[in-house]
Amino acid sequence: MSSTDERQLVARKDVARIYGIPPRFLEVAAMRGDGPRFIKIGRLCYYRVSEIEHWLDAQTVTPGADQLGRED
């Protein structure tokens, strides 16, 4: 991916469509401060491709008993 592509701004609805992340999840994550960094222009939120990729990489989990989400 070229540096121009990485800096490209993508609207929240397009992030949802391209990456399969529900728009509501992105909204809530933005409010909590634990989603990908974004740029707000007026009332609209945009994401840099590089920020989305970085955030997704940080969500990677190595499979194991501790990551199953079970409450034992």
Phi and psi restraints in degrees (range 20) as a CNS / XPLOR table:
assign (resid 1 and name C) (resid 2 and name N)
       (resid 2 and name CA) (resid 2 and name C) 1.0 -77.5 20.0 2
assign (resid 2 and name N) (resid 2 and name CA)
       (resid 2 and name C) (resid 3 and name N) 1.0 161.7 20.0 2
assign (resid 2 and name C) (resid 3 and name N)
       (resid 3 and name CA) (resid 3 and name C) 1.0 -64.1 20.0 2
assign (resid 3 and name N) (resid 3 and name CA)
       (resid 3 and name C) (resid 4 and name N) 1.0 -28.1 20.0 2
assign (resid 3 and name C) (resid 4 and name N)
       (resid 4 and name CA) (resid 4 and name C) 1.0 -65.5 20.0 2
assign (resid 4 and name N) (resid 4 and name CA)
       (resid 4 and name C) (resid 5 and name N) 1.0 -43.8 20.0 2
assign (resid 4 and name C) (resid 5 and name N)
       (resid 5 and name CA) (resid 5 and name C) 1.0 -62.4 20.0 2
assign (resid 5 and name N) (resid 5 and name CA)
       (resid 5 and name C) (resid 6 and name N) 1.0 -40.4 20.0 2
assign (resid 5 and name C) (resid 6 and name N)
       (resid 6 and name CA) (resid 6 and name C) 1.0 -65.5 20.0 2
assign (resid 6 and name N) (resid 6 and name CA)
       (resid 6 and name C) (resid 7 and name N) 1.0 -28.0 20.0 2
assign (resid 6 and name C) (resid 7 and name N)
       (resid 7 and name CA) (resid 7 and name C) 1.0 -91.8 20.0 2
assign (resid 7 and name N) (resid 7 and name CA)
       (resid 7 and name C) (resid 8 and name N) 1.0 -5.7 20.0 2
assign (resid 7 and name C) (resid 8 and name N)
       (resid 8 and name CA) (resid 8 and name C) 1.0 -59.9 20.0 2
assign (resid 8 and name N) (resid 8 and name CA)
       (resid 8 and name C) (resid 9 and name N) 1.0 137.7 20.0 2
assign (resid 8 and name C) (resid 9 and name N)
       (resid 9 and name CA) (resid 9 and name C) 1.0 -90.4 20.0 2
assign (resid 9 and name N) (resid 9 and name CA)
       (resid 9 and name C) (resid 10 and name N) 1.0 135.4 20.0 2
assign (resid 9 and name C) (resid 10 and name N)
       (resid 10 and name CA) (resid 10 and name C) 1.0 -125.3 20.0 2
assign (resid 10 and name N) (resid 10 and name CA)
       (resid 10 and name C) (resid 11 and name N) 1.0 130.4 20.0 2
assign (resid 10 and name C) (resid 11 and name N)
       (resid 11 and name CA) (resid 11 and name C) 1.0 -66.9 20.0 2
assign (resid 11 and name N) (resid 11 and name CA)
       (resid 11 and name C) (resid 12 and name N) 1.0 153.4 20.0 2
assign (resid 11 and name C) (resid 12 and name N)
       (resid 12 and name CA) (resid 12 and name C) 1.0 -54.6 20.0 2
assign (resid 12 and name N) (resid 12 and name CA)
       (resid 12 and name C) (resid 13 and name N) 1.0 -44.2 20.0 2
assign (resid 12 and name C) (resid 13 and name N)
       (resid 13 and name CA) (resid 13 and name C) 1.0 -63.5 20.0 2
assign (resid 13 and name N) (resid 13 and name CA)
       (resid 13 and name C) (resid 14 and name N) 1.0 -32.3 20.0 2
assign (resid 13 and name C) (resid 14 and name N)
       (resid 14 and name CA) (resid 14 and name C) 1.0 -76.3 20.0 2
assign (resid 14 and name N) (resid 14 and name CA)
       (resid 14 and name C) (resid 15 and name N) 1.0 -34.5 20.0 2
assign (resid 14 and name C) (resid 15 and name N)
       (resid 15 and name CA) (resid 15 and name C) 1.0 -59.7 20.0 2
assign (resid 15 and name N) (resid 15 and name CA)
       (resid 15 and name C) (resid 16 and name N) 1.0 -44.8 20.0 2
assign (resid 15 and name C) (resid 16 and name N)
       (resid 16 and name CA) (resid 16 and name C) 1.0 -59.7 20.0 2
assign (resid 16 and name N) (resid 16 and name CA)
       (resid 16 and name C) (resid 17 and name N) 1.0 -44.6 20.0 2
assign (resid 16 and name C) (resid 17 and name N)
       (resid 17 and name CA) (resid 17 and name C) 1.0 -68.8 20.0 2
assign (resid 17 and name N) (resid 17 and name CA)
       (resid 17 and name C) (resid 18 and name N) 1.0 -46.0 20.0 2
assign (resid 17 and name C) (resid 18 and name N)
       (resid 18 and name CA) (resid 18 and name C) 1.0 -70.0 20.0 2
assign (resid 18 and name N) (resid 18 and name CA)
       (resid 18 and name C) (resid 19 and name N) 1.0 -43.5 20.0 2
assign (resid 18 and name C) (resid 19 and name N)
       (resid 19 and name CA) (resid 19 and name C) 1.0 -100.8 20.0 2
assign (resid 19 and name N) (resid 19 and name CA)
       (resid 19 and name C) (resid 20 and name N) 1.0 -6.3 20.0 2
assign (resid 19 and name C) (resid 20 and name N)
       (resid 20 and name CA) (resid 20 and name C) 1.0 72.7 20.0 2
assign (resid 20 and name N) (resid 20 and name CA)
       (resid 20 and name C) (resid 21 and name N) 1.0 26.2 20.0 2
assign (resid 20 and name C) (resid 21 and name N)
       (resid 21 and name CA) (resid 21 and name C) 1.0 -99.9 20.0 2
assign (resid 21 and name N) (resid 21 and name CA)
       (resid 21 and name C) (resid 22 and name N) 1.0 123.2 20.0 2
assign (resid 21 and name C) (resid 22 and name N)
       (resid 22 and name CA) (resid 22 and name C) 1.0 -57.1 20.0 2
assign (resid 22 and name N) (resid 22 and name CA)
       (resid 22 and name C) (resid 23 and name N) 1.0 135.9 20.0 2
assign (resid 22 and name C) (resid 23 and name N)
       (resid 23 and name CA) (resid 23 and name C) 1.0 -56.3 20.0 2
assign (resid 23 and name N) (resid 23 and name CA)
       (resid 23 and name C) (resid 24 and name N) 1.0 -37.5 20.0 2
assign (resid 23 and name C) (resid 24 and name N)
       (resid 24 and name CA) (resid 24 and name C) 1.0 -63.9 20.0 2
assign (resid 24 and name N) (resid 24 and name CA)
       (resid 24 and name C) (resid 25 and name N) 1.0 -37.2 20.0 2
assign (resid 24 and name C) (resid 25 and name N)
       (resid 25 and name CA) (resid 25 and name C) 1.0 -60.6 20.0 2
assign (resid 25 and name N) (resid 25 and name CA)
       (resid 25 and name C) (resid 26 and name N) 1.0 -44.0 20.0 2
assign (resid 25 and name C) (resid 26 and name N)
       (resid 26 and name CA) (resid 26 and name C) 1.0 -62.7 20.0 2
assign (resid 26 and name N) (resid 26 and name CA)
       (resid 26 and name C) (resid 27 and name N) 1.0 -39.4 20.0 2
assign (resid 26 and name C) (resid 27 and name N)
       (resid 27 and name CA) (resid 27 and name C) 1.0 -63.1 20.0 2
assign (resid 27 and name N) (resid 27 and name CA)
       (resid 27 and name C) (resid 28 and name N) 1.0 -49.0 20.0 2
assign (resid 27 and name C) (resid 28 and name N)
       (resid 28 and name CA) (resid 28 and name C) 1.0 -65.9 20.0 2
assign (resid 28 and name N) (resid 28 and name CA)
       (resid 28 and name C) (resid 29 and name N) 1.0 -42.6 20.0 2
assign (resid 28 and name C) (resid 29 and name N)
       (resid 29 and name CA) (resid 29 and name C) 1.0 -61.7 20.0 2
assign (resid 29 and name N) (resid 29 and name CA)
       (resid 29 and name C) (resid 30 and name N) 1.0 -36.9 20.0 2
assign (resid 29 and name C) (resid 30 and name N)
       (resid 30 and name CA) (resid 30 and name C) 1.0 -65.4 20.0 2
assign (resid 30 and name N) (resid 30 and name CA)
       (resid 30 and name C) (resid 31 and name N) 1.0 -41.3 20.0 2
assign (resid 30 and name C) (resid 31 and name N)
       (resid 31 and name CA) (resid 31 and name C) 1.0 -66.2 20.0 2
assign (resid 31 and name N) (resid 31 and name CA)
       (resid 31 and name C) (resid 32 and name N) 1.0 -37.3 20.0 2
assign (resid 31 and name C) (resid 32 and name N)
       (resid 32 and name CA) (resid 32 and name C) 1.0 -78.9 20.0 2
assign (resid 32 and name N) (resid 32 and name CA)
       (resid 32 and name C) (resid 33 and name N) 1.0 -19.3 20.0 2
assign (resid 32 and name C) (resid 33 and name N)
       (resid 33 and name CA) (resid 33 and name C) 1.0 83.1 20.0 2
assign (resid 33 and name N) (resid 33 and name CA)
       (resid 33 and name C) (resid 34 and name N) 1.0 18.1 20.0 2
assign (resid 33 and name C) (resid 34 and name N)
       (resid 34 and name CA) (resid 34 and name C) 1.0 -118.2 20.0 2
assign (resid 34 and name N) (resid 34 and name CA)
       (resid 34 and name C) (resid 35 and name N) 1.0 14.4 20.0 2
assign (resid 34 and name C) (resid 35 and name N)
       (resid 35 and name CA) (resid 35 and name C) 1.0 -97.0 20.0 2
assign (resid 35 and name N) (resid 35 and name CA)
       (resid 35 and name C) (resid 36 and name N) 1.0 -172.7 20.0 2
assign (resid 35 and name C) (resid 36 and name N)
       (resid 36 and name CA) (resid 36 and name C) 1.0 -65.9 20.0 2
assign (resid 36 and name N) (resid 36 and name CA)
       (resid 36 and name C) (resid 37 and name N) 1.0 146.7 20.0 2
assign (resid 36 and name C) (resid 37 and name N)
       (resid 37 and name CA) (resid 37 and name C) 1.0 -62.4 20.0 2
assign (resid 37 and name N) (resid 37 and name CA)
       (resid 37 and name C) (resid 38 and name N) 1.0 146.2 20.0 2
assign (resid 37 and name C) (resid 38 and name N)
       (resid 38 and name CA) (resid 38 and name C) 1.0 -140.5 20.0 2
assign (resid 38 and name N) (resid 38 and name CA)
       (resid 38 and name C) (resid 39 and name N) 1.0 168.5 20.0 2
assign (resid 38 and name C) (resid 39 and name N)
       (resid 39 and name CA) (resid 39 and name C) 1.0 -115.7 20.0 2
assign (resid 39 and name N) (resid 39 and name CA)
       (resid 39 and name C) (resid 40 and name N) 1.0 129.7 20.0 2
assign (resid 39 and name C) (resid 40 and name N)
       (resid 40 and name CA) (resid 40 and name C) 1.0 -105.6 20.0 2
assign (resid 40 and name N) (resid 40 and name CA)
       (resid 40 and name C) (resid 41 and name N) 1.0 123.4 20.0 2
assign (resid 40 and name C) (resid 41 and name N)
       (resid 41 and name CA) (resid 41 and name C) 1.0 -122.3 20.0 2
assign (resid 41 and name N) (resid 41 and name CA)
       (resid 41 and name C) (resid 42 and name N) 1.0 108.1 20.0 2
assign (resid 41 and name C) (resid 42 and name N)
       (resid 42 and name CA) (resid 42 and name C) 1.0 65.9 20.0 2
assign (resid 42 and name N) (resid 42 and name CA)
       (resid 42 and name C) (resid 43 and name N) 1.0 -125.2 20.0 2
assign (resid 42 and name C) (resid 43 and name N)
       (resid 43 and name CA) (resid 43 and name C) 1.0 -97.9 20.0 2
assign (resid 43 and name N) (resid 43 and name CA)
       (resid 43 and name C) (resid 44 and name N) 1.0 -1.5 20.0 2
assign (resid 43 and name C) (resid 44 and name N)
       (resid 44 and name CA) (resid 44 and name C) 1.0 -101.3 20.0 2
assign (resid 44 and name N) (resid 44 and name CA)
       (resid 44 and name C) (resid 45 and name N) 1.0 147.3 20.0 2
assign (resid 44 and name C) (resid 45 and name N)
       (resid 45 and name CA) (resid 45 and name C) 1.0 -112.1 20.0 2
assign (resid 45 and name N) (resid 45 and name CA)
       (resid 45 and name C) (resid 46 and name N) 1.0 136.2 20.0 2
assign (resid 45 and name C) (resid 46 and name N)
       (resid 46 and name CA) (resid 46 and name C) 1.0 -127.4 20.0 2
assign (resid 46 and name N) (resid 46 and name CA)
       (resid 46 and name C) (resid 47 and name N) 1.0 150.9 20.0 2
assign (resid 46 and name C) (resid 47 and name N)
       (resid 47 and name CA) (resid 47 and name C) 1.0 -122.8 20.0 2
assign (resid 47 and name N) (resid 47 and name CA)
       (resid 47 and name C) (resid 48 and name N) 1.0 139.9 20.0 2
assign (resid 47 and name C) (resid 48 and name N)
       (resid 48 and name CA) (resid 48 and name C) 1.0 -79.3 20.0 2
assign (resid 48 and name N) (resid 48 and name CA)
       (resid 48 and name C) (resid 49 and name N) 1.0 141.0 20.0 2
assign (resid 48 and name C) (resid 49 and name N)
       (resid 49 and name CA) (resid 49 and name C) 1.0 -55.5 20.0 2
assign (resid 49 and name N) (resid 49 and name CA)
       (resid 49 and name C) (resid 50 and name N) 1.0 -41.7 20.0 2
assign (resid 49 and name C) (resid 50 and name N)
       (resid 50 and name CA) (resid 50 and name C) 1.0 -61.8 20.0 2
assign (resid 50 and name N) (resid 50 and name CA)
       (resid 50 and name C) (resid 51 and name N) 1.0 -36.4 20.0 2
assign (resid 50 and name C) (resid 51 and name N)
       (resid 51 and name CA) (resid 51 and name C) 1.0 -69.1 20.0 2
assign (resid 51 and name N) (resid 51 and name CA)
       (resid 51 and name C) (resid 52 and name N) 1.0 -39.6 20.0 2
assign (resid 51 and name C) (resid 52 and name N)
       (resid 52 and name CA) (resid 52 and name C) 1.0 -63.4 20.0 2
assign (resid 52 and name N) (resid 52 and name CA)
       (resid 52 and name C) (resid 53 and name N) 1.0 -48.1 20.0 2
assign (resid 52 and name C) (resid 53 and name N)
       (resid 53 and name CA) (resid 53 and name C) 1.0 -61.3 20.0 2
assign (resid 53 and name N) (resid 53 and name CA)
       (resid 53 and name C) (resid 54 and name N) 1.0 -43.1 20.0 2
assign (resid 53 and name C) (resid 54 and name N)
       (resid 54 and name CA) (resid 54 and name C) 1.0 -62.3 20.0 2
assign (resid 54 and name N) (resid 54 and name CA)
       (resid 54 and name C) (resid 55 and name N) 1.0 -45.6 20.0 2
assign (resid 54 and name C) (resid 55 and name N)
       (resid 55 and name CA) (resid 55 and name C) 1.0 -63.4 20.0 2
assign (resid 55 and name N) (resid 55 and name CA)
       (resid 55 and name C) (resid 56 and name N) 1.0 -43.3 20.0 2
assign (resid 55 and name C) (resid 56 and name N)
       (resid 56 and name CA) (resid 56 and name C) 1.0 -62.0 20.0 2
assign (resid 56 and name N) (resid 56 and name CA)
       (resid 56 and name C) (resid 57 and name N) 1.0 -41.9 20.0 2
assign (resid 56 and name C) (resid 57 and name N)
       (resid 57 and name CA) (resid 57 and name C) 1.0 -59.6 20.0 2
assign (resid 57 and name N) (resid 57 and name CA)
       (resid 57 and name C) (resid 58 and name N) 1.0 -37.8 20.0 2
assign (resid 57 and name C) (resid 58 and name N)
       (resid 58 and name CA) (resid 58 and name C) 1.0 -70.2 20.0 2
assign (resid 58 and name N) (resid 58 and name CA)
       (resid 58 and name C) (resid 59 and name N) 1.0 -16.6 20.0 2
assign (resid 58 and name C) (resid 59 and name N)
       (resid 59 and name CA) (resid 59 and name C) 1.0 -87.6 20.0 2
assign (resid 59 and name N) (resid 59 and name CA)
       (resid 59 and name C) (resid 60 and name N) 1.0 -4.4 20.0 2
assign (resid 59 and name C) (resid 60 and name N)
       (resid 60 and name CA) (resid 60 and name C) 1.0 -64.6 20.0 2
assign (resid 60 and name N) (resid 60 and name CA)
       (resid 60 and name C) (resid 61 and name N) 1.0 131.5 20.0 2
assign (resid 60 and name C) (resid 61 and name N)
       (resid 61 and name CA) (resid 61 and name C) 1.0 -121.6 20.0 2
assign (resid 61 and name N) (resid 61 and name CA)
       (resid 61 and name C) (resid 62 and name N) 1.0 134.6 20.0 2
assign (resid 61 and name C) (resid 62 and name N)
       (resid 62 and name CA) (resid 62 and name C) 1.0 -83.0 20.0 2
assign (resid 62 and name N) (resid 62 and name CA)
       (resid 62 and name C) (resid 63 and name N) 1.0 124.8 20.0 2
assign (resid 62 and name C) (resid 63 and name N)
       (resid 63 and name CA) (resid 63 and name C) 1.0 -58.3 20.0 2
assign (resid 63 and name N) (resid 63 and name CA)
       (resid 63 and name C) (resid 64 and name N) 1.0 141.3 20.0 2
assign (resid 63 and name C) (resid 64 and name N)
       (resid 64 and name CA) (resid 64 and name C) 1.0 174.6 20.0 2
assign (resid 64 and name N) (resid 64 and name CA)
       (resid 64 and name C) (resid 65 and name N) 1.0 169.1 20.0 2
assign (resid 64 and name C) (resid 65 and name N)
       (resid 65 and name CA) (resid 65 and name C) 1.0 -58.8 20.0 2
assign (resid 65 and name N) (resid 65 and name CA)
       (resid 65 and name C) (resid 66 and name N) 1.0 -34.7 20.0 2
assign (resid 65 and name C) (resid 66 and name N)
       (resid 66 and name CA) (resid 66 and name C) 1.0 -70.0 20.0 2
assign (resid 66 and name N) (resid 66 and name CA)
       (resid 66 and name C) (resid 67 and name N) 1.0 -20.6 20.0 2
assign (resid 66 and name C) (resid 67 and name N)
       (resid 67 and name CA) (resid 67 and name C) 1.0 -101.2 20.0 2
assign (resid 67 and name N) (resid 67 and name CA)
       (resid 67 and name C) (resid 68 and name N) 1.0 8.9 20.0 2
assign (resid 67 and name C) (resid 68 and name N)
       (resid 68 and name CA) (resid 68 and name C) 1.0 -78.6 20.0 2
assign (resid 68 and name N) (resid 68 and name CA)
       (resid 68 and name C) (resid 69 and name N) 1.0 -11.0 20.0 2
assign (resid 68 and name C) (resid 69 and name N)
       (resid 69 and name CA) (resid 69 and name C) 1.0 75.9 20.0 2
assign (resid 69 and name N) (resid 69 and name CA)
       (resid 69 and name C) (resid 70 and name N) 1.0 18.0 20.0 2
assign (resid 69 and name C) (resid 70 and name N)
       (resid 70 and name CA) (resid 70 and name C) 1.0 -87.6 20.0 2
assign (resid 70 and name N) (resid 70 and name CA)
       (resid 70 and name C) (resid 71 and name N) 1.0 146.0 20.0 2
assign (resid 70 and name C) (resid 71 and name N)
       (resid 71 and name CA) (resid 71 and name C) 1.0 -108.1 20.0 2
assign (resid 71 and name N) (resid 71 and name CA)
       (resid 71 and name C) (resid 72 and name N) 1.0 96.5 20.0 2
